[in-house]
Amino acid sequence: MIPTQESPSPTLGYNTAVKQTIFAVEDDADISRLVRHHLEAAGYAVRTFAATAGVVSEAEKQAPTLFLLDIMLPGSDGLELCKRIRQTPALAMIPVIFLTAKVSEADRVMGLELGADDYIPKPFSPREMVARVRAVLRRFERPLVPAIVKAGDIEIDRPRPPSSGCWSIWRVIPDACSRATNCWTRSGATPTTSPRARWTCMCAAFVRRSKPTPTSRAI
C-alpha cells in the first residue's frame, strides 16, 4: 500500500474555488505534519508521502500543482524522484522544491541542475516555506488574456485596474469612423475627417453610461 495521507476534501458547491494540490514527500512524520499544517493553513490541499514509491503514478492520475521533496528518503532518494518527474511528459512542467537537510553547495547545485525550481534547507521557517511555495507558483501562472467584447463595429476591452486612469479602453474599428459623419450631420455640425472628432461622435452615439467618460484613442 502507498504510504500517503490526503487532506479531507469538502463537498464542492457551485462556484467554489478548487484548491491547488501539493505533493509533499517527507519520511519524518513530525516534519510532514508541520509542512501539511502550514500549507493547509495557507489554502492549499496537501497529499503527503513517506517514500518515493507510488508518487509518480499517483501524480499521473491527478497532477499536483507542485512537488515538495525531501532528498534522504527510504529506497530511492528525492534526487532520483525529481529526475523521474522531469522525464515524465505529463509531469515535466510541474514545479519542484527540495526541502532537505542536505545543504552543501554540491547538493544544492545537483538539485537545481536536475530540475528543481527552489531549494529550502532544514531547519526551515514554515512562513518562509509557504512564501517560497507561493513565489514559485506565481512564476508558473499563465497571464490572463484580456477579454474583448464585440458589438458590431466596436470592440470593447474589459476594464483595467483603476491605476490605469480610465474605466476602460475603447477601440473603434477604422471602418466605423466613416459612419460617424451622419451623427455630425444630424446635429447640424460640419462633417470632418478628423479621426478624433469622429471618435467623439461615436461615443455620443453608442455610449450610454453614468460613470466618467473613459479615456479613448482612435486607431
Secondary structure, DSSP 8 states (H G I E B T S, - for coil): ---EEE-------TT-----EEEEE-S-HHHHHHHHHHHHHTT-EEEEESSSTTHHHHHHHS--SEEEE-SS-SSS-HHHHHHHHHHSTTTTTS-EEEEES--SHHHHHHHHHTT-SEEEESS--HHHHHHHHHHHHHHH-------EEEETTEEEE----GGGSSS--EEE-HHHHGGGHHHHHHTT------HHHHHHHHHHHH---SS----B---
